[in-house]
Amino acid sequence: MKTSTALAAIAAFAVALPAYAEFSLDDRFTDADGDLIADIPTDPAELVDPATLIFAYTPVEDPAVYADVWKGFLDHMAEVTGKDVQFFPVQSNAAQIEAMRAGRLHVTGFNTGSNPLAVACAGFRPFAMMAAEDGSFGYEMEIITYPDSGIESVEDLSGQTLAFTSETSNSGFKAPSAILKAEFDMVAGEDFEPTFSGAHDNSILGVANKDYIAASVANSVKGRMIDREVVSEDQLVTIYQSQTFPTTGYGTAHNLTPELQEAIREAFFSFEWEGSALKEEFGRNGESQFIPITFQKDWSVIRTIDEANGVVYECN
């Protein structure tokens, strides 16, 4: 296993690239205070106060697994906000972003890599993240293979196929693409063949079952799958581990009324984790609370990775 000096390498790589436009929001949104997220509309006609709040968790695994996991929290949110709250099992990052952009999704958690696109194009206002009791948070991107695959180092991926998850995923595509180029001078389509599994659990199962020789994944997902005995630790070998990245960011649609947005924030930060299904599931990663975050500060490294990859946030 190799511990990455990825941020410095990515920053150096970004300097070598042509200049890209600074992060900016779609023309539908304003950012008068310069915090990089959409302002709440000042025109009352643009605000919404739905009777039912729609919540979605980022589609990293089978959504059905998480409907029960989130139920207690959503009951708490309903009590705090006075609204009905409904779980919406999204199947892809693109569908999740489109749902918020279209006004069908009010509260959600976007994965690390999707956060900038959701902020820029869907008016997502992230404010919370899961963390350990001591306030530490995050996960690492790992490149994994299976025992006796013949892949013992990143360099051994030359001429092989590497499974990514989706192009909006940080650990499943963006970070490994930047790191492989910056640290190893390896480019998809030239030095190795990329394929896409669609989700982290698909990639992890694919490697464990030897359908993929290697994959880049979030080790938080891998840890939960091992803990649930979906895969076993001896089926997987890690050949690379990155620096720590921020995990799923939780927030609201920008055009909910200020009072409702504040009540939703209160629901996150007043939730009692002890004895909850959230603690049982996400405690597998050591997470036991929601902490406040800002997109401007906590997603700086992710925007750097996007810049290194030449990402442009195109809003259709």
C-alpha positions in Angstrom: 0.0 0.0 0.0 1.3 3.5 -0.8 0.2 6.6 1.1 -0.3 9.5 -1.4 1.3 12.9 -1.5 -1.5 13.5 -4.0 -2.5 17.1 -3.2 0.9 18.5 -4.0 1.2 16.4 -7.1 -2.3 17.4 -8.3 -1.5 21.1 -7.6 1.6 20.8 -9.7 -0.3 19.1 -12.5 -2.9 21.8 -12.4 -0.3 24.5 -12.8 0.9 22.7 -16.0 -2.6 22.7 -17.5 -4.1 25.5 -19.6 -6.0 27.9 -17.4 -9.7 27.1 -16.7 -12.4 29.4 -15.6 -12.8 29.8 -11.8 -15.6 27.9 -10.2 -18.9 29.7 -10.9 -22.6 29.1 -10.6 -25.1 28.7 -13.4 -26.8 31.9 -14.5 -30.0 30.8 -12.7 -28.3 31.5 -9.4 -26.6 34.5 -7.6 -23.7 34.5 -5.1 -23.6 38.0 -3.7 -21.7 37.0 -0.6 -19.0 35.1 -2.5 -19.2 31.9 -0.6 -19.5 29.9 -3.9 -23.0 28.6 -3.2 -26.3 29.9 -4.5 -27.9 32.6 -2.4 -31.4 32.1 -1.0 -33.8 34.2 -3.3 -34.9 37.5 -1.9 -38.0 37.6 -4.0 -40.8 35.7 -2.0 -42.3 34.5 -5.3 -39.2 32.5 -5.9 -39.3 30.7 -2.6 -40.9 27.3 -2.0 -42.4 25.8 1.2 -43.4 22.2 0.2 -45.8 20.2 2.4 -43.7 17.1 1.8 -39.9 17.2 1.9 -38.1 14.8 -0.5 -34.8 13.4 0.8 -32.3 11.3 -1.1 -29.0 9.7 -0.1 -26.2 9.6 -2.6 -26.5 6.4 -4.8 -23.3 4.7 -3.8 -25.0 1.4 -3.1 -28.3 -0.3 -3.4 -30.8 2.4 -2.4 -33.1 -0.1 -0.8 -30.4 -0.8 1.8 -30.6 2.9 2.9 -34.4 3.5 3.1 -34.5 1.8 6.5 -31.1 3.2 7.6 -32.4 6.8 7.2 -36.0 6.2 8.5 -35.3 7.3 12.1 -33.5 10.4 10.9 -36.3 11.3 8.5 -38.8 10.9 11.3 -36.7 13.3 13.4 -36.6 15.8 10.5 -40.4 15.6 10.1 -40.8 16.3 13.8 -38.4 19.3 13.7 -39.7 20.8 10.5 -43.4 20.0 10.8 -43.3 18.5 7.3 -43.9 15.0 5.9 -40.5 13.6 4.8 -40.2 11.1 2.0 -37.2 9.0 1.1 -36.4 9.1 -2.7 -34.1 6.2 -3.8 -32.1 7.8 -6.7 -30.3 5.4 -9.0 -27.5 7.7 -10.3 -25.7 10.9 -9.6 -27.1 12.5 -12.8 -30.7 11.6 -11.7 -30.0 13.1 -8.3 -28.7 16.4 -9.7 -31.5 16.6 -12.2 -34.1 16.0 -9.5 -32.9 18.9 -7.4 -32.5 21.1 -10.5 -36.1 20.4 -11.4 -37.4 21.1 -7.9 -38.3 17.5 -7.1 -35.6 17.0 -4.4 -35.3 19.3 -1.4 -32.8 17.7 1.0 -30.0 15.4 0.0 -26.5 14.1 0.4 -24.3 14.5 -2.7 -21.2 12.4 -2.9 -17.8 14.1 -2.9 -17.3 14.3 -6.6 -20.8 15.3 -7.5 -20.9 18.2 -5.0 -19.3 20.9 -7.2 -21.6 20.0 -10.1 -24.7 20.0 -7.8 -23.7 23.4 -6.3 -23.0 24.9 -9.7 -25.9 23.5 -11.7 -28.7 22.6 -9.2 -28.4 25.3 -6.5 -27.3 22.8 -3.9 -26.4 24.4 -0.5 -24.3 21.9 1.5 -23.9 22.6 5.2 -23.2 19.3 7.0 -21.0 16.1 6.8 -20.8 13.0 8.9 -17.8 12.9 11.2 -16.3 10.9 14.1 -16.8 11.8 17.7 -13.5 13.8 17.7 -14.6 15.8 14.6 -12.4 14.0 12.1 -14.0 13.1 8.8 -13.4 11.8 5.4 -12.3 8.7 3.4 -9.6 7.6 1.1 -9.6 6.6 -2.5 -8.1 3.1 -2.9 -7.1 1.2 -6.0 -7.8 -2.4 -5.2 -7.2 -5.7 -6.9 -7.6 -9.4 -5.8 -4.9 -11.7 -4.4 -2.6 -13.3 -7.0 -3.9 -11.0 -9.8 -0.4 -10.1 -10.8 -1.0 -6.5 -9.9 1.3 -5.5 -7.1 1.8 -1.8 -7.7 0.1 1.0 -9.7 2.7 0.6 -12.4 1.5 -2.9 -13.0 -1.8 -1.5 -14.3 0.0 -0.6 -17.5 -1.8 -2.5 -20.3 -4.6 -3.6 -17.9 -8.2 -2.5 -17.4 -9.1 -0.3 -14.4 -12.7 -0.1 -13.3 -14.0 3.4 -12.5 -17.5 4.0 -11.1 -18.9 7.1 -12.8 -17.5 10.3 -14.2 -19.1 12.3 -11.4 -17.5 10.3 -8.6 -14.4 11.7 -6.8 -12.8 8.4 -5.7 -14.4 6.4 -8.4 -13.0 8.6 -11.3 -11.9 12.2 -10.7 -9.2 11.7 -8.0 -7.6 8.5 -9.6 -7.5 10.1 -13.0 -5.7 13.2 -11.7 -3.4 11.1 -9.4 -2.5 8.5 -12.0 -1.5 11.3 -14.4 0.3 13.5 -11.8 2.2 10.8 -9.9 2.6 8.0 -12.4 2.2 9.7 -15.8 -0.5 7.2 -16.7 -3.5 8.2 -18.8 -6.7 6.3 -19.4 -6.9 5.0 -23.0 -3.2 5.3 -23.4 -1.5 3.4 -20.6 -4.5 1.4 -19.3 -8.1 0.7 -20.4 -10.9 2.3 -18.4 -14.3 0.7 -17.8 -17.2 1.9 -15.7 -19.1 -0.2 -13.2 -21.8 2.4 -12.3 -21.3 2.3 -8.5 -18.7 1.6 -5.8 -20.4 -1.6 -4.7 -20.4 -2.9 -8.3 -16.6 -2.2 -8.5 -15.8 -3.8 -5.2 -17.9 -6.9 -5.9 -16.4 -7.1 -9.4 -12.9 -7.2 -8.0 -13.8 -9.6 -5.3 -15.4 -12.0 -7.9 -12.5 -11.4 -10.3 -14.6 -9.7 -12.9 -12.4 -6.7 -12.7 -8.6 -7.0 -12.3 -8.5 -3.6 -10.5 -10.8 -0.8 -9.5 -10.7 2.7 -7.8 -13.2 2.9 -4.9 -14.0 4.8 -1.7 -12.6 2.8 1.2 -15.6 3.9 3.3 -17.9 1.9 1.0 -15.5 -1.0 1.0 -15.4 -1.0 4.8 -19.1 -1.1 5.2 -19.4 -4.0 2.7 -16.8 -6.0 4.5 -18.5 -5.3 7.8 -21.8 -6.5 6.4 -20.0 -9.6 5.0 -21.0 -8.7 1.4 -17.3 -9.3 0.6 -14.5 -10.5 2.8 -11.2 -8.7 3.5 -9.1 -11.6 2.1 -10.8 -11.1 -1.4 -9.3 -7.7 -1.8 -5.8 -6.2 -1.9 -5.1 -2.4 -1.8 -2.2 -1.2 -4.0 -2.7 2.5 -3.5 -4.4 4.8 -0.9 -4.8 8.5 -1.3 -4.9 11.4 1.1 -8.2 11.9 3.0 -11.1 13.5 1.1 -14.3 15.0 2.5 -17.2 12.6 2.3 -20.9 13.0 1.4 -22.0 16.6 1.9 -25.6 17.2 3.0 -27.7 20.2 2.3 -30.8 21.8 0.8 -32.2 23.2 -2.4 -31.4 26.9 -2.5 -35.0 28.1 -2.9 -36.6 26.6 0.2 -37.7 29.4 2.5 -35.0 30.6 4.9 -37.1 29.4 7.9 -37.4 25.9 6.4 -33.7 25.7 5.6 -32.9 26.7 9.2 -35.3 24.0 10.5 -33.6 21.4 8.3 -30.2 22.4 9.6 -31.5 22.1 13.1 -32.8 18.6 12.4 -29.3 17.5 11.3 -27.4 19.0 14.2 -30.0 17.9 16.9 -30.3 14.3 15.8 -29.4 11.8 18.5 -27.1 9.2 16.9 -26.8 6.8 19.8 -28.9 3.7 19.2 -29.9 4.8 15.8 -29.8 2.9 12.5 -27.5 5.7 11.2 -25.0 5.0 14.0 -25.2 1.2 13.3 -24.5 1.7 9.6 -22.2 4.6 9.4 -20.5 3.8 12.7 -18.8 1.1 10.7 -16.7 4.0 9.4 -16.3 5.6 12.8 -19.0 8.3 12.1 -21.2 9.3 14.9 -22.4 12.9 14.3 -23.1 15.6 11.7 -20.7 18.6 11.8 -21.0 21.9 10.0 -19.0 22.4 6.8 -18.6 24.9 4.0 -18.3 24.2 0.3 -15.8 27.0 -0.1 -13.3 25.5 2.4 -14.0 21.8 2.7 -14.3 21.2 -1.1 -11.3 23.2 -2.1 -9.2 20.0 -2.7 -12.0 18.6 -4.9 -12.2 21.7 -7.0 -8.4 21.4 -7.4 -8.8 17.8 -8.6 -11.5 18.9 -11.0 -9.2 21.7 -12.4 -6.4 19.1 -12.8 -8.8 17.0 -14.8 -10.0 19.9 -16.9 -13.5 19.6 -15.6 -16.0 22.2 -16.8 -19.3 22.4 -15.0 -21.7 22.5 -17.9 -25.4 23.0 -16.9 -27.9 22.0 -19.5 
